[in-house]
Amino acid sequence: MISELERLKREYAAGLPEKAAALATEARGVVKRLERGQAPAHGKVEKLAHKLAGSSGTYGFMVVSALARLLEDAIAGGEFDKRAPEDAAGWLKLWLDAFEAHAARAARQEPDADVDDVLRPLGTRRAA
Amino acid sequence: MIIDDDFDILRYADSILGSKGHEVIVNSDPRKALDTLASHNVDLLVVDIVMPECSGFDVLRAVKKLKHLHCPILMLTGKSAREDVRMALSLGATDYMVKPFDRDVFLSKVESIVGMQASAPEVKFAAASPNSHAEVTVPALITGITEMGFTMRTLSYVDRNVRLKTATTLFKEVGIECPPLRAVSCRPLDDDAEYHYEVFVSFIGLDEFSMKKIRRWIAGSAIQKRKAS
């Protein structure tokens, strides 16, 4: 018999693709706007990333959590406003590749990769 | 009562506390929660900060006005910046945890806070009331550290819930900034001539990154000890 927490974790993993897709869709919208030279309008991305960072890590999906937190911190720290739009879009595409791969892995409940190894190519204090 | 707009967090925290026999009220709408609190008392409030329309800081301000409510408040939030921790404490929060959170650390924090309310200390030499915002500096010997907090030996009694300041190189060695600290328990020592009390001090508002550094430091310290012996 599985524990209540294990049952909750499985349910969370089953719902993770939908949550990850919502964040990825919004992030792609930011990429498009940056590539068109428009304001990134990343408020919704920041909110979704904030929520996912807290919940996914609590359920044990630490890589998804760290990636979501990295995006939230980048937005809150003004990285998208400080960088040239093409640089910001390039970084966000890299982030999207990592995020979607690891969210899919988490949904399959495969063991997490090393957080620092995942974050290092994206350049972060956590990888220091 | 747990107030959080994220149902995944509500379900998880409810399950953890429920499994230990705690009666839990969950509320995803802080305004409705405040309506309930206007006429009810609870043993503990667990409150998120980032919520639409009414933030956890707004909840703290509103709770201050509810004169009948004297419960401790644990902030449970994704906001890990030191200024957010300070703001929450200044508005009356008792303790602060950063999401993602560990099940055991959460349970331990909740039970230490609820237990703190349930039993009054037997002796008081240097003490403050449990809801005060005092910060004291005490000479001490740190004898143990976990990701939850550290154990120290002191000359004088330290009241539970008092916020402490330390001037130790320990955090520099670990590689983190000294977090805000709260005394959780204090027991007299019979067999230590130099110090008279053992105090467990809880970290307030540590994020997972800092906890990881502490775990690494503990592991490294254990390896060094083994090598030395």
Interface residues (C-beta under 8 A of the other chain):
Chain A: E4 L5 L8 Y12 K47 H50 K51 A53 G54 S55 S56 G57 T58 Y59 M62 S65 R69 E72 R126
Chain B: D6 D8 I9 R11 Y12 S15 I16 S19 V50 T77 G78 K99 P100 F101 R103 E208 F209
